[in-house]
Amino acid sequence: MEGSQALGKPNLRRKLPLLAVSMFLVGMGLETAMCLSGFYSVYTVNEAKRKAEEEVREEEFWQRVRDRRAARQAAVTISSED
């Protein structure tokens, strides 16, 4: 439309603080809901389990490597009979 019925340009300088405050409040509400629902506790427990399982797998891997090295060294070592 034109004339007095035309839409004016939005004043960004006036609307930006309102947008910032509203985004802050939405974020605060979301964080509150996540804390109250126990999301972070569940996430932390699951991450701890995953890390513990990974450490166990890694330790088992290195134990197999050590066992193979010991077996290979025993197979190669010449035993001296006295």
C-alpha positions, 0 to 999 in steps of 0.5 A: 500500500502507499500513502498513509496506509503503507507499512513503515520500516521497522525500527531495529534500534527500538526492537532489538533490546526487546528481542534480546530480553525475550531470547534471554527469557526463553533460554532461561526457561529452557535451562530451568526445564532441563535442570528440573527434569534431570536432563543433565543428571541423565546425560552425565551418568550416560557419559560416565558409563560410556567413558568407563566402557571405553576405558575397559575396552582399551585396557582389554586391548592393551592386555591382549597386546602385552600377552601377544608380545610375551607369547611372541618373545617366549616363542623366539627366545632360545632356551639354554639347557644346562 
